[in-house]
């Protein structure tokens, strides 16, 4: 989609009198903000962002996530709004994206969580003024969404779902996140130096196969923290998952694969290390393991363990971003 001309949003303290429509570029727009009060560490700038939207003329409706209200209920009238804002971590963004899938209502992934990998993949700014400016610019792109099913229950994910070492890392970080923020993931990763190996049984687009390893990642977006590519050639708009089979015996052995991903991103030649990972593509995959493994999707740890199924939902979400389709690929 072609973006409209961006008009700066005036700061809350501006004293100048409005001059025509340009002084209130969001006049007539209704914006639904759904926020997770438990996300992050309370320094997301959300109050300033909301104030900026109001100053720009928008009608802002705020709704708070709670365990007593199904998320579908909070967005039952999403199509009466010009934009939905998901203010929280990756789990909040994914849940709201899944709840409004197929509606064609633009979704802004407001980074209010700990890692905010979806916002990073979309190359979103972090300052309230710039985030408000995205809504004025009005540019968005249609991207795929993942759907994961465990024991008959379906959930959505925008980033990735996985079983094995990555889910164990998420599990071990839970008690550390409030104290250490994003460093909790680094600290928990160090506990996975010798993760358990098992035999995984997969069905990939109807074709069965097995492999021995420490985990399976089903990726839609392809960048980790600081936009570091997980692996090359992941495209969240191609209607397919990138499936990563992790064969390495410990987490440190994956460092060469990060080097390969960066080399591919910078067009520096063919991979130098290829023994640790196997990369496949799929529209639908089921994953089981000889030993039960914890599951995670977009940083949310599931109570259930393997098996699980995942399927791609092509072009299901319209994300607000100034990035092009090519800029969100690895």
N, C-alpha and C positions, 0 to 999 in steps of 0.2 A: 504494500500500500504506500502511497505517496504522502509524505508528511506535509502539514500545513506550515506556513511561516510562523516561527516562534516569536512570541511577544513576551518580554520580561515581565515577571510578576512583581508588583511594587512591594517593598518591605513593609512590615506592619507599622513602622514609625514614620512612614512618608507623610509629609504635611501638605504636599501639593494638591490642589483641587483636581478632581477627575476631568479629563477632557475627552468627551465623546466615549465611544465604545471601547477604545484601546486601553483606557485606564482601568477597566473592569473586564478583562478578556474572558472570564468564565461566567459572565452574567447569563442566566437562563439554564445553566448546567446543574443537574442534580448529581451529587457524588456520594456514594455509599462507602463508608469507611468501617470495615470490620476489623477489630483489633483484639490481640491476645494479651491480656494484662500480665501473663506470666512469662512473656518472651523477653530475652535479653537481660540487660542490667539497668534498665530505666533511663538510658541516655540516648534514645533513638531520635529525639527532636520531633516527635509526633505532635505535641501541642503547638509548636511553631508552625509546622506544616499545615495543620488545620486552620490556624489563624491566617496564614497566607491565602489559603483557598477562599476563606470568607472575605478577605479584603479584595480578592480578585473577582468577587461577585457570585461565587458558587453557593448553591444551597447544599450544605453538608449534613448528612445523616450519619450518626455514629451508632454502632452496635457492638456490644462486647461479647466475645466468645465465653461460653460457660459450659460445664459438663451437663447441665440440666436442659440445655436447649440444643437440639440437633442443628448442625451447621446449615443444612438445607432450609431450615425455617428462617434463618437469618437472611438468606438471599432469595427467598421465595418470589420477591418482586424485583429481582435484579434487572430485568429488562425495562423497568421504568426509570433507570438511572443511566446517565451518560458514561459513567466509569465506576468500577468497583475497586477499592483500595484494600489490599490484604496487608495489614500491619502486624508483623510477627516474624517468626522464624520460617525455615523452609517447610516445616510440617504444616504451619498455618496457611502459607501460600498455596501449597499443593492441595490441601483440603478444600480451599475456596475455589481454586481453579477447577477441581473435579466437580464441585457443586454447581458451577455455572457453565460447565463444558457445553459446547454447541450453541450457546446463547448469542455469540458474537459481541458480547459486551466487553469492552477493553478492561483488562485487569492490571493494576499497578502493584508490583511486589515491593511494598515499602519495607526496607531492611530494618527490622526492629528486633531481630533475634541474635544468636551468638555468632554463627558463621555466615548466614545469609548467602549461601552459594547460588541460589536461583537468581538473586539480584546481581551477583557478580557475573554470572553467565550472561545476563542480559546487559551487562556493562552499565548498570545504573549508578548514578551519583549517590552520595550519602548525605549531602547537605539538604536541609528542608527547602531552601530557596530553589535549588536546582531540581529537586523532585517535584515541586509545585510547577516549575517551568515545563516539565514533561507533559503535564496535563494541558497546559496552554498550547504546546507545540502540536499535540494531537496525533502523534505518530505511533503506530503499533504494527506488530507483525503476528501472523498466525503461525503457531508452533504446535507440535505434537504433545500429547500427554500420555503417560503410562497408567495402566490400570492393573493393580495387583489383587489377586484373590487368594485368600487363605481360609480354609474351613468354611467355604461358602460366603464369606464376607468380602465385599469389594471396597477398595480404597484407591485414591488417585495419587500419582507421584509425577513430578515434573523433572526431577534430577535423576535419581537412580534408586533401584531396589537391589538388595543383595542379601546373601546368606554366607556366613563364614567369618573370616577374619575382620572384614569391615564392620559387620554387625556387632561382633564382640568388642571392637573398638568403641562403637557408639554406646554399648551397654556399660563399659567401664568408665566412660566419660561422664555419665549422668550425675554422679555425686560430686564431680569436680567443676561442673560448668558455672555454678553460681559464684565460686571462689576465683576461678582462673580464666573464665571466658573461653576464647578460642584456643588457648594453650591447653585446655583440658583434652582436646583431641590429640595433640602432640604427646602429652603425657600418657594417655591411654594407648596410643599406638606403640609406645616403647614397651608396653606390657605384652605386645603381640609378636615378640621377637621369635618365638618358637610356637606358632599356633598349631592347633590340631589339624592333621590331614585326614581326609576321608575320601570315599568314592562317591562322586556325584552322578546321579542318573538324570539325564536331560531328555526332553522331547522338544526339538527346535523346528518349528513350522512343520510338525508332523513326523520328523525324522528322529528316531531315538539314538542316543550315544551316551557313553560314560567317560569319565576321566577322574584321575586322582589329583587332589589339590587341596587348597586351604580356603577357597571361596569362589563364588560366582557373583558378578555384578551385571545387572541389566540396566544399561545407561541410556538416557534420553539426552540430557545435557552432558557436556564432556569436560568441564573445567572445575578443578578443585580450588582451594583457597588461593587468592591472588591471581586468579585466572590461569593457574597452572594446568595444562592439558592432562587429563587422565590417560588418554591415548589419542592417537591421531585419527582424523577423519570421522569424528562424531558430529552428526548433523541433526539437530532437534526438529527439523522440518522436512525430513526425507521419508516419513512414514514407516520408519524402521527403528528398532533398538540396535544399539551396539552391545553385544554380549561379551563380557570379559571373563575368561576362565583363568583363575589365578593358580598357577602350578607351583610357584616358588615356595621353598620350605620355610622362609621367614620374611618378615616385612622389609628388612634391610636389603634383601635381594631384589626388591622392586625398584630401588633407586635407579639402576640402569635403565629401566623402562621409562621412568620420568625423563631421563636424558634423551632417550629416543623420541619421546613425544615432543620435547622442545626442539629437537633437531628437525622433526617433520614440520612443526609450526613455522620454523625459520627457513624452511626449504634448504636444509644443509645436507641432504642426501638420504640414502637408505638407512634403515635401522641397523644399529651395531649390536643390539642385544634382543634376542627374540625367544629365548628358551623359557622364560618365566611366565609369559602370558600367551594365550591363544585368543584371537579376536574373531568374532563371528557377527553376523547380522541376522535379525529375526523380526517377524511381526508378532509372533506368539511363542512363548516358551513355558515349559513346566520344569520345575527343579525339585529333585528329591535327593536325599543323602543317606548313606548307610548309617551315619550317626546323626541324631537330631542337631541342627544348627540354629542359632538365633537368627532372626530376620530383622531387617531395617528397611525403611523407605523414606528417603529425604530426611534422614536424621532422626526419624521416629522409630523407636524400638518396639517391635511387636511382642506381645505375650506369647503368641504361637511360635512354633518352630517349623522347619521344613516338613512337608512339601508346600510349594506355592506355585501359582501360575501368574504370568504377566502377559498383557497384550497391549499393543500400541493403539492409540486413538488419534488418527491422523488429523492435523490441523484443528484440534478440538478447542484450543485456547488462543485468545487474542491478547498478547502481552504488550503493555505500554513500554516502549523503549525508543531511543533514537538510533539504536544499532540496526544495521541491515541484516538480512538473512545470512549473508556470508560472515558477518562479524560475530555471530553467535555459534559458529562452527569451530571445531578444532582442526 
